[in-house]
Amino acid sequence: MKKFRFQWGAFLMFIAYGGLFFLLFGRLLFIQITGEAEGKALASLAEAKYARESVLTADRGRILDRNGELIASDTLSYRLVAVLDETLSDKNVIRHVDDSERTAEILAKYIPMDKADLIKRITRTEEDIKKNIRKQVEFGKAGNEVSHETVLAIKEELAERDEKLPGILFLEEKKRFYPNGVFASYLVGFAQKELDENNQFKTVGKMGLEATYDKELTGTDGKVEFQSDKWGFTLPKSEKAVVPAQDGFDIKLTIDKTIQNFVEDAMYEIEQEYAPKKMLAIVADPETGAIVAMSQRPAFDPATREGLTSNWLNEAVENTIEPGSTLKIFTLAAAIEENKWNPNAYFKSGQYTLYDRTIRDHNRTGWGTITYLEGFQRSSNVSMAYLLEKIGDRTFIDYINRFGFGKKTEIDLPNEATGTILDHYPSERLTTSYGQGSTVTPIQMIQAATAIANDGVMMKPYVISEIKNPNTGEIIESKKPVKKESPISKATAEQVREVLATTVTAEGGTGRRFALDGYTLAGKTGTAEIPSGRGGYLSGHGNYLYSFIGMAPAEDPQLITYIIVQQPKLKPGEIGSDPVAKLFKSVMESSLKYMNIVPDGEEPIEAPKIGDYTKQDVSEARTELEKMGYTPVIIGEGGPVLVQYPENGAKLAKDSVVLLKTEGETTLPSFKGWSKKMVLSFKMLTGLDIRIVGDGYVTEQSLSPGIIVSTKEPVVIHLQHPAEIYKQGTELEDDEETIIGG
């Protein structure tokens, strides 16, 4: 009976396990046939397992000049990554670093790490494999922000040797690009990468406009969701869900890049010759208050921060100075407006005593008894003291307030200082009349000078012209010129300009060395003492703040330029206004010519207008254009002209390029010497993938002239400013992700 029960139990066990086996077998067979498990498709489970999300990085907004020329933008750079995990490779494709020695030898030529350190970085030890670590490594600072040139140079060397570098990846990233080097650096500022709360790198404005408008410039990243295999490669036929990135807003400035470059070039020359402790230059449009150039020294390169000191102040707005004799302009304006100015009346120059305070002219003994006009031309402090008596010191301070001194101009820049107008004692009002004691900001001087240049109408200074959403084309903010209360009448402004013009033309005028070639000029020099920080002022040859504020042409000023040079190293026989004059004249003459303001005695030359060549046979159009002195460039294979650029009626100087689009494939021209505007026009007409690096005029291109190119083939164009020293570069190329040897 026991034996029978034992066999029965075994039989039951056999039935149970056998049934389970057949059940599992049947289930597996069902899954194989249907592709489902528990009502869920296995393919869906696999897709969920290998679902990936890729970030679409938004571009930080661009900073542009008044003409749309680039000042700051995001550009493509690369991050170096080495894959060390052997399991990612198979017999068909090697995806990891398989030769550390050779890989390190090549990389050491192009990134700032020596071969030994590279070998150590890219060699995976037995201990690493055992602990399942260091499957992929990066290279710190040496492998970040790798340039296009470096990536291309590595690829070219490998191509020449018919080699590959498996396991080495250059991943696309964004880098803030400042194509102009030292260019309005304290105005523009800089942005740099920082780790955010999610441990992701993000570009953040740290100084200047980059910091002030960081919120507006910062975009919103998008994403792409897709399916990939275990190595991260996209699965065939997988669908992508895309949330587009929203780029940051573009900010267009009132700065004119050409005039700004005139300023930067001139300041560089003065810096090399005189090594001043500080310099400042502001150029403004008096009719609108728009700042068209603003720079200072010391300066720095926003891309590298080279030259950046502990001083982060924009001196034009955030710092105050004792202006010296340039403030006499506004003492004169008050006297004329109050009908207290008689240019032909006489006074005794040399010294003036008020209570226990004696002031002297800059030559100590004066020029004897002279007219008030001559006194102003010679920049006599004593003449201002006598004028102050006539005006009344309280009335004078009222005019100083009307001209905007002692309060913010409300320019669209941060941390604006107010300055201090000393008004407690008569002696303070006296010294203020000739620009000593009280303090002002350079931007206040510009604002006040607009009233003189603009027939009594004072204009609020500004640097932001427009803020635009590049994703939608919507104008977020558009700035218009703002008039402030007029401190003086039109008649007074005209008379002040006439007097200021005589400081440049009169025999004893302090502004004689500032005279412009071909243009009339109204202006005033200034020499201010510099506080020592110990209760007094510095002394000694050259230990002053030298300045000049001028407007031209004098009859109808188109520009105001204010120059400050502090403590230059003067040569024997030189005076402080020498470096100021060199800087001022260089900037003003170049700017006026650039603006097509015709010099005195010259007739304006009218540029000829281009005709309409559309629908005309391209060969005929080319012949006509060449006869007129133009350089026609044909886009396409010939036949009738479909589109031309510039369009019919445009004024065009001789030797200019004219683009003529026809049917057919595009043959690449030689872009050498083309302006950026012409390259962009060519890109627009052809639809080619043209990538522009730098600014100014074309120096080189990645593909040779004469070849036929398609819209899928990138063409990289290098531009440089004419003032830059030409450096032989390497042609560039752009890919979404470059895998060396992959």
C-alpha positions in Angstrom: 0.0 0.0 0.0 2.9 2.3 0.8 4.6 1.4 -2.4 1.4 2.1 -4.4 1.0 5.5 -2.8 4.7 6.4 -3.5 4.2 5.6 -7.2 1.0 7.6 -7.3 2.7 10.6 -5.8 5.5 10.4 -8.3 3.0 10.1 -11.1 1.2 13.2 -9.8 4.5 15.1 -9.6 5.4 14.0 -13.2 2.0 15.3 -14.4 2.4 18.6 -12.5 6.0 19.4 -13.9 5.2 18.0 -17.3 2.1 20.1 -17.5 4.1 23.2 -16.5 6.7 22.4 -19.1 4.1 22.1 -21.9 2.4 25.3 -20.6 5.7 27.3 -20.8 6.5 25.8 -24.2 3.1 26.7 -25.4 3.4 30.2 -24.0 6.8 30.7 -25.7 5.4 29.4 -29.0 2.4 31.8 -28.6 4.7 34.8 -27.9 6.9 33.9 -30.9 3.9 33.7 -33.2 2.0 36.7 -31.9 4.8 39.0 -30.6 2.8 39.7 -27.5 3.2 39.0 -23.8 0.5 39.9 -21.3 -1.3 41.8 -24.0 1.7 44.0 -24.7 3.7 44.0 -27.9 7.3 43.0 -27.3 8.5 45.5 -29.9 6.9 48.2 -27.8 8.7 47.0 -24.7 12.0 46.9 -26.5 11.4 50.5 -27.8 10.6 51.7 -24.4 13.8 50.1 -23.0 15.9 51.8 -25.6 14.0 55.1 -25.8 16.4 58.1 -25.9 16.0 61.8 -25.5 18.3 64.2 -27.2 18.5 67.9 -26.3 18.2 70.5 -29.0 20.3 73.3 -27.7 18.9 76.8 -28.2 21.2 79.5 -29.5 21.8 82.4 -27.2 20.5 85.6 -28.9 22.8 87.5 -31.1 24.1 91.0 -30.4 24.2 93.1 -33.6 25.3 96.5 -34.6 22.9 99.1 -36.1 23.3 97.6 -39.6 22.8 94.0 -38.5 26.5 93.2 -38.4 27.5 90.6 -35.9 29.0 91.6 -32.5 28.3 88.4 -30.5 26.6 85.1 -31.3 26.8 81.4 -30.6 29.0 79.3 -32.9 29.8 75.7 -33.2 32.6 74.1 -31.2 33.4 70.5 -30.3 34.0 68.5 -27.1 36.5 65.7 -27.3 35.3 62.3 -25.9 37.1 58.9 -26.0 35.2 55.6 -25.9 37.1 52.9 -24.0 34.5 50.2 -23.6 35.5 47.2 -25.8 32.0 45.7 -25.6 30.7 48.5 -27.8 32.7 47.2 -30.7 32.0 44.1 -32.9 33.8 42.2 -35.6 32.6 44.7 -38.3 33.0 48.0 -36.5 35.6 49.1 -33.9 34.0 51.8 -31.7 36.6 52.0 -28.9 40.2 53.2 -28.7 42.2 50.2 -29.8 45.6 51.8 -30.1 46.3 54.2 -27.2 49.9 54.9 -28.3 49.0 56.0 -31.8 45.8 57.9 -30.7 47.7 59.8 -28.1 50.5 60.7 -30.5 48.1 62.3 -33.0 45.9 64.1 -30.4 49.0 65.6 -28.6 49.7 67.6 -31.8 46.3 69.4 -31.6 45.2 69.7 -28.0 47.1 71.1 -25.0 48.0 67.7 -23.3 51.2 65.8 -23.7 51.4 62.3 -25.1 52.1 60.6 -21.7 49.0 62.2 -20.1 46.9 61.3 -23.0 48.0 57.6 -23.0 47.1 57.4 -19.3 43.7 59.1 -20.0 42.7 56.8 -22.8 44.0 53.5 -21.5 41.5 51.3 -19.7 43.2 49.2 -17.0 42.2 45.7 -15.9 41.0 47.2 -12.6 38.7 49.6 -14.6 37.3 46.6 -16.5 36.9 44.6 -13.3 35.0 47.5 -11.6 33.1 48.3 -14.8 34.3 51.9 -14.8 35.9 54.4 -17.2 33.9 53.2 -20.2 34.1 56.7 -21.7 36.3 59.6 -20.8 36.7 63.3 -21.5 39.7 65.6 -21.4 38.8 68.5 -19.2 39.7 72.0 -20.4 42.0 70.6 -23.1 39.1 68.8 -24.8 36.5 71.5 -24.5 35.7 74.2 -27.1 37.8 72.5 -29.7 37.7 74.6 -32.9 36.6 73.7 -36.4 40.2 74.2 -37.5 41.5 71.6 -35.0 38.9 69.0 -36.0 39.6 69.5 -39.6 43.4 69.4 -39.2 43.1 66.0 -37.4 40.9 64.7 -40.2 43.2 65.9 -42.9 46.2 64.2 -41.3 44.3 61.0 -41.0 43.2 61.2 -44.6 46.8 61.8 -45.8 48.0 58.7 -43.9 44.9 56.7 -44.7 44.3 56.1 -41.0 41.5 56.2 -38.6 41.2 57.0 -34.9 38.4 54.7 -33.7 36.8 55.6 -30.4 37.5 59.3 -30.7 34.4 61.5 -30.9 34.1 65.3 -31.3 30.6 66.2 -30.1 29.0 69.4 -31.2 28.5 72.2 -28.7 27.7 75.9 -28.6 30.4 78.5 -27.8 29.9 82.2 -27.5 31.6 83.8 -30.4 33.0 87.4 -30.5 34.4 87.9 -34.0 35.8 91.4 -33.5 38.3 90.8 -30.6 38.8 93.8 -28.4 35.7 95.6 -29.5 33.5 97.7 -27.2 34.4 95.0 -24.6 33.2 96.9 -21.5 29.9 97.7 -23.3 29.2 94.3 -24.7 30.8 92.3 -21.8 31.0 88.6 -22.0 29.1 85.3 -21.4 30.6 82.0 -20.4 29.6 78.5 -19.6 28.5 77.5 -16.1 27.0 74.4 -14.6 23.3 74.8 -13.8 21.2 73.1 -11.1 20.9 70.0 -13.3 24.6 69.7 -13.7 24.3 70.8 -17.3 26.5 73.5 -18.9 24.7 76.7 -19.7 25.9 80.0 -21.2 25.5 82.9 -18.7 26.1 86.6 -19.2 28.7 87.8 -16.6 29.3 91.4 -17.6 28.1 94.3 -19.8 25.1 93.8 -22.1 25.6 90.1 -21.9 24.8 90.2 -18.2 22.2 93.0 -18.2 20.1 91.3 -20.9 20.9 87.7 -20.0 17.2 86.8 -19.6 16.4 88.2 -23.0 19.4 86.6 -24.7 18.9 83.1 -23.1 16.9 80.7 -25.2 14.9 77.6 -24.2 16.3 74.2 -25.2 14.1 71.8 -27.2 14.3 68.0 -27.4 14.1 65.0 -29.8 12.7 61.7 -28.5 13.7 58.6 -30.5 14.5 54.9 -30.3 18.0 53.6 -30.3 20.0 50.3 -29.9 22.1 49.6 -26.9 24.9 51.6 -28.3 22.8 54.7 -28.7 22.5 54.5 -32.5 19.0 55.3 -33.8 16.9 52.3 -34.7 15.8 52.0 -38.4 12.4 53.4 -39.2 12.1 54.8 -35.7 9.9 57.9 -35.4 11.1 61.1 -33.8 9.1 63.4 -31.6 10.5 66.9 -31.8 10.1 69.9 -29.5 11.9 72.8 -31.3 14.4 74.9 -29.4 13.5 78.6 -29.0 16.5 80.7 -29.6 17.2 83.8 -27.4 16.2 87.2 -28.5 18.4 89.2 -30.8 19.6 92.6 -29.6 20.4 95.3 -32.1 22.5 98.1 -30.8 22.9 101.7 -32.0 26.7 101.0 -32.3 28.0 101.3 -35.8 30.6 98.6 -36.3 32.6 100.6 -38.7 32.9 103.7 -36.5 33.6 101.5 -33.5 36.5 99.9 -35.4 37.8 103.4 -36.2 37.8 104.1 -32.4 39.4 100.7 -31.6 42.2 101.1 -34.2 42.9 104.7 -33.1 43.0 103.8 -29.4 45.4 101.0 -30.2 47.8 103.4 -31.8 47.6 105.9 -29.0 48.0 103.1 -26.4 51.2 101.9 -28.2 52.7 105.4 -28.4 51.7 106.9 -25.1 50.8 104.1 -22.7 48.2 106.1 -20.8 46.7 104.9 -17.6 43.2 105.1 -19.0 41.4 106.2 -22.2 37.8 106.7 -23.2 36.0 107.5 -26.4 32.3 108.0 -27.0 30.8 108.9 -30.4 27.1 109.9 -30.6 24.5 111.1 -33.0 23.3 114.4 -31.6 20.0 114.4 -33.4 18.9 111.2 -31.8 21.1 110.6 -28.8 22.2 107.2 -30.3 25.6 106.1 -29.2 27.5 104.9 -32.3 30.8 104.0 -30.6 32.0 103.5 -27.1 35.3 102.1 -25.9 37.9 102.4 -23.2 41.4 101.3 -22.3 42.5 99.1 -20.7 40.2 96.7 -22.7 39.9 92.9 -23.0 39.0 90.2 -25.5 35.6 88.9 -24.6 36.3 85.5 -26.1 39.4 84.8 -23.9 39.0 87.5 -21.2 42.6 88.4 -21.9 43.3 91.9 -20.6 40.4 91.9 -18.1 41.5 93.6 -14.9 39.9 93.9 -11.5 38.1 97.0 -12.9 34.7 95.8 -14.4 33.3 99.3 -14.7 32.0 100.7 -18.0 33.8 104.0 -17.5 31.5 106.0 -19.7 28.5 105.3 -17.4 29.6 103.8 -14.1 32.5 106.1 -13.2 32.7 109.8 -12.4 35.4 112.4 -13.3 36.2 116.0 -12.7 35.8 117.1 -16.3 38.0 120.2 -16.4 37.6 123.0 -18.9 35.1 121.0 -21.1 32.5 122.1 -18.6 33.1 125.7 -19.6 30.9 125.0 -22.6 27.9 125.0 -20.3 29.0 128.0 -18.3 29.2 129.9 -21.6 25.8 128.6 -22.7 24.2 129.8 -19.4 25.8 133.3 -19.9 24.5 133.6 -23.4 21.0 132.4 -22.5 20.9 134.9 -19.6 22.2 137.6 -22.0 25.3 138.1 -19.9 27.8 137.3 -22.6 29.7 140.1 -24.3 32.5 138.6 -26.3 34.2 142.0 -26.8 34.2 143.1 -23.2 37.5 143.0 -21.3 38.7 141.5 -18.1 42.1 141.1 -16.3 43.4 137.6 -16.7 45.8 135.8 -14.4 44.0 135.3 -11.1 40.7 135.9 -9.3 40.0 135.9 -5.6 36.7 135.0 -3.9 36.8 135.5 -0.1 39.9 133.5 0.9 40.0 131.5 -2.3 42.3 132.5 -5.2 42.1 130.8 -8.6 44.6 131.2 -11.4 44.8 130.6 -15.1 46.7 127.6 -16.3 49.7 129.7 -17.3 49.6 131.3 -13.8 50.2 134.9 -14.9 47.5 135.1 -17.5 47.6 137.2 -20.8 47.0 140.6 -19.4 43.7 142.4 -20.1 41.9 140.5 -22.9 38.4 140.1 -24.2 36.1 137.4 -22.9 36.1 135.8 -26.4 39.9 135.5 -26.2 39.6 134.3 -22.6 37.4 131.5 -23.7 39.6 130.6 -26.7 42.6 130.4 -24.3 40.5 128.5 -21.7 40.9 131.1 -19.0 39.6 130.0 -15.6 39.5 133.7 -14.5 37.1 134.5 -17.4 34.7 131.9 -16.1 34.9 133.4 -12.6 33.9 136.9 -13.9 31.1 135.3 -16.0 29.8 133.6 -12.9 29.5 137.0 -11.2 27.4 138.2 -14.1 25.2 135.1 -14.3 24.8 134.6 -10.5 26.1 131.5 -9.0 22.7 130.1 -8.0 21.4 130.7 -11.6 24.5 129.0 -12.9 23.8 125.9 -10.8 20.3 125.9 -12.1 21.6 125.7 -15.7 24.0 122.9 -14.7 21.0 121.0 -13.4 19.0 121.7 -16.6 21.9 120.2 -18.6 21.4 117.0 -16.7 24.4 117.0 -14.4 24.0 115.5 -11.0 21.4 113.0 -12.1 21.2 109.9 -14.2 20.7 110.2 -17.9 18.6 107.0 -17.7 20.7 105.4 -20.5 19.8 101.7 -21.1 22.9 100.5 -19.3 23.3 99.2 -15.7 24.8 100.8 -12.6 24.7 104.4 -13.9 26.5 106.9 -11.6 25.1 110.4 -11.0 28.1 112.4 -10.2 28.1 115.2 -7.6 27.6 118.9 -8.3 29.1 120.8 -5.3 26.7 123.5 -4.2 27.3 124.1 -0.5 29.6 127.2 -0.7 30.3 130.0 -3.3 33.8 128.6 -3.8 32.4 125.3 -4.9 30.2 126.9 -7.4 33.2 128.9 -8.6 35.4 125.9 -9.2 32.4 124.1 -10.9 32.2 126.9 -13.5 35.6 125.7 -14.9 35.1 122.0 -14.3 36.9 121.3 -11.1 35.6 119.9 -7.8 32.2 118.7 -9.0 32.0 115.3 -10.8 30.1 114.1 -13.8 29.9 111.0 -15.9 31.2 111.0 -19.5 27.7 110.0 -20.7 26.3 113.1 -19.0 28.8 115.2 -21.0 27.5 113.6 -24.2 23.9 114.2 -23.3 24.5 117.9 -22.4 26.5 118.4 -25.6 23.5 117.2 -27.7 21.7 120.4 -26.6 24.5 122.5 -28.1 24.8 120.4 -31.3 21.0 119.9 -31.8 19.9 123.5 -31.6 18.9 123.5 -27.9 17.1 120.1 -27.9 18.8 117.8 -25.5 18.5 114.0 -26.4 18.6 111.1 -24.0 21.5 108.8 -24.9 20.8 105.1 -25.7 22.6 102.0 -27.0 19.8 99.5 -27.6 17.9 100.0 -30.9 15.7 96.9 -31.0 15.0 93.6 -29.3 13.6 90.9 -31.6 12.4 87.3 -31.3 14.2 85.5 -34.1 11.8 82.5 -33.8 8.7 84.5 -34.8 10.2 87.7 -36.2 8.2 89.7 -33.5 9.8 93.0 -32.4 9.8 92.8 -28.6 11.0 96.3 -28.0 11.9 99.1 -30.3 13.6 102.2 -29.0 12.9 105.7 -30.4 14.8 108.9 -29.7 13.7 110.7 -26.6 13.8 114.5 -26.2 14.5 116.0 -22.9 13.6 119.4 -21.7 15.6 122.0 -23.7 18.0 123.8 -21.4 18.7 126.6 -23.9 17.2 128.2 -27.0 18.2 127.4 -30.6 19.8 130.9 -30.9 22.0 130.2 -27.8 23.1 126.8 -29.1 24.1 128.3 -32.5 26.1 131.1 -30.8 27.8 128.6 -28.5 28.9 126.5 -31.5 30.3 129.7 -33.2 32.4 130.4 -30.1 33.5 126.8 -29.8 34.6 126.9 -33.5 36.9 129.8 -32.7 38.8 127.8 -30.2 39.9 125.7 -33.2 40.6 128.5 -35.6 41.8 131.4 -33.4 45.6 132.0 -33.1 45.5 131.5 -29.4 42.9 128.8 -29.3 43.6 125.7 -27.3 41.8 123.6 -29.9 44.0 124.5 -32.9 45.7 121.1 -33.0 42.2 119.5 -33.2 41.3 121.1 -36.6 39.9 118.6 -39.1 41.0 118.1 -42.7 38.1 119.5 -44.7 35.5 119.9 -42.0 34.6 122.7 -39.6 34.8 121.8 -35.9 33.3 123.2 -32.7 34.9 122.0 -29.5 36.6 122.5 -26.2 39.7 121.1 -24.6 39.9 120.1 -21.0 42.8 119.5 -18.5 41.6 118.3 -15.2 43.5 117.6 -12.0 43.3 114.0 -10.7 42.4 113.4 -7.0 45.3 111.8 -5.3 43.1 109.8 -2.9 44.9 111.6 0.0 42.9 114.8 0.1 44.7 116.6 -2.7 45.6 116.3 -6.4 48.4 114.6 -8.3 51.1 116.8 -9.7 53.9 116.5 -12.2 54.2 116.5 -16.0 51.4 114.4 -17.6 49.6 113.7 -14.3 46.3 115.0 -15.6 43.1 114.0 -17.3 43.2 115.5 -20.8 40.1 115.6 -22.8 38.3 117.1 -25.8 34.6 117.2 -26.8 33.9 118.2 -30.4 31.1 118.3 -32.9 31.3 118.5 -36.7 30.5 120.0 -39.0 30.2 123.0 -36.8 27.2 124.5 -38.6 25.2 121.3 -38.5 26.8 118.7 -36.3 26.3 115.1 -37.4 28.6 113.6 -34.7 29.7 114.4 -31.2 33.0 112.8 -30.1 34.3 112.9 -26.5 37.8 111.7 -25.9 39.6 111.3 -22.5 43.3 110.4 -22.1 44.5 110.0 -18.5 48.2 110.3 -17.6 49.9 109.6 -20.9 53.6 109.2 -21.1 54.5 112.4 -23.0 57.7 112.9 -24.9 59.9 116.0 -24.4 58.2 119.0 -25.9 54.7 117.4 -26.1 51.7 118.6 -24.2 48.7 116.6 -22.9 46.4 117.5 -25.8 48.7 115.9 -28.3 47.6 112.3 -27.8 43.9 113.5 -27.4 44.1 115.3 -30.7 45.6 112.4 -32.6 42.9 110.1 -31.3 40.0 112.6 -31.9 41.1 113.5 -35.4 41.5 109.9 -36.5 38.1 108.9 -35.3 36.2 112.0 -36.4 37.7 112.4 -39.9 37.3 108.7 -40.7 33.7 108.6 -39.4 32.6 111.7 -41.3 34.0 110.4 -44.6 32.4 107.0 -43.9 29.0 108.8 -43.4 29.5 110.4 -46.8 29.5 113.9 -45.3 31.2 116.0 -48.0 34.3 118.0 -46.9 34.2 121.8 -47.4 35.0 122.9 -50.9 34.2 119.5 -52.5 31.2 118.7 -54.6 29.3 115.5 -53.8 29.9 112.7 -56.2 26.7 110.9 -57.1 27.1 107.2 -57.5 25.5 105.8 -60.7 22.3 103.7 -60.4 22.3 100.1 -61.6 19.7 99.2 -64.3 17.2 96.3 -64.6 18.7 93.2 -66.1 16.0 90.7 -65.2 14.7 88.8 -68.3 17.7 89.9 -70.3 20.2 87.2 -71.6 22.9 86.9 -69.0 25.7 87.2 -71.5 24.4 90.6 -72.7 23.9 91.7 -69.1 27.4 90.7 -68.2 28.8 92.7 -71.1 26.9 95.9 -70.2 27.9 95.6 -66.5 31.5 95.2 -67.3 31.4 98.3 -69.6 30.0 100.2 -66.6 32.9 99.1 -64.4 31.1 96.5 -62.4 32.0 92.8 -61.7 29.2 90.5 -62.6 29.0 87.1 -61.0 26.7 84.5 -62.8 24.7 82.1 -60.6 23.6 79.2 -62.8 24.3 77.9 -66.3 23.1 80.8 -68.4 20.0 82.0 -70.2 17.7 84.9 -69.0 18.4 86.6 -65.7 15.8 85.6 -63.2 17.0 87.7 -60.2 19.7 90.4 -59.8 21.3 91.8 -56.7 21.6 94.7 -56.1 18.1 95.5 -57.5 17.2 97.9 -60.2 17.8 101.6 -59.2 20.4 100.9 -56.4 23.3 103.3 -56.3 26.5 101.3 -56.8 30.2 102.4 -56.9 32.4 101.1 -59.6 34.2 97.7 -59.1 31.2 96.5 -57.1 30.0 92.9 -57.5 26.6 92.4 -59.2 24.9 88.9 -58.8 22.9 87.6 -61.7 20.9 84.4 -61.1 19.9 82.1 -63.9 18.6 78.5 -64.2 20.9 75.6 -63.6 23.5 74.4 -61.1 25.7 76.8 -59.1 29.4 77.1 -59.8 31.3 78.5 -56.9 32.9 81.9 -57.5 36.0 83.2 -55.8 34.7 85.1 -52.8 38.0 86.7 -52.0 37.6 90.4 -51.1 33.8 90.1 -50.9 32.0 91.9 -48.1 29.9 89.9 -45.7 26.8 91.5 -47.1 27.6 90.3 -50.6 28.3 86.7 -49.3 24.9 86.7 -47.5 23.2 87.9 -50.7 24.9 85.1 -52.7 23.7 82.6 -50.0 20.1 84.0 -50.3 20.0 83.7 -54.1 21.6 80.3 -54.3 20.2 78.5 -51.2 23.7 77.1 -50.6 24.7 76.0 -47.1 27.3 78.8 -46.6 28.8 79.1 -43.1 30.5 82.4 -42.3 33.3 82.7 -39.8 34.6 86.1 -38.7 33.8 89.5 -40.0 34.9 92.1 -42.5 36.0 90.8 -46.0 36.6 87.3 -47.3 40.1 86.0 -47.0 39.5 82.3 -47.8 36.9 79.7 -48.6 36.7 75.9 -47.9 35.8 74.9 -51.5 37.8 75.9 -54.5 36.3 78.4 -57.1 35.0 76.9 -60.3 33.5 73.7 -58.8 29.7 72.9 -59.0 28.2 72.7 -55.5 24.9 71.5 -54.2 22.7 72.8 -51.4 23.7 69.8 -49.3 27.4 70.6 -49.3 28.6 73.1 -46.7 30.8 76.0 -47.8 32.8 77.7 -45.1 33.8 81.3 -45.7 36.4 83.1 -43.6 36.3 86.9 -43.2 38.7 89.3 -41.5 38.6 93.0 -40.7 41.1 94.9 -42.9 43.0 96.2 -39.8 43.7 92.6 -38.7 47.0 90.9 -39.5 46.3 88.3 -42.1 46.9 84.8 -40.8 46.9 81.7 -43.0 43.9 79.6 -41.7 42.6 76.2 -42.4 39.4 75.5 -44.3 36.6 74.5 -42.1 33.7 72.1 -42.2 30.6 71.7 -40.1 28.9 68.4 -39.1 26.2 67.7 -36.5 28.6 65.2 -34.9 32.0 64.3 -36.1 33.4 60.9 -35.3 37.0 60.4 -36.1 37.6 56.9 -37.4 34.1 55.8 -36.4 
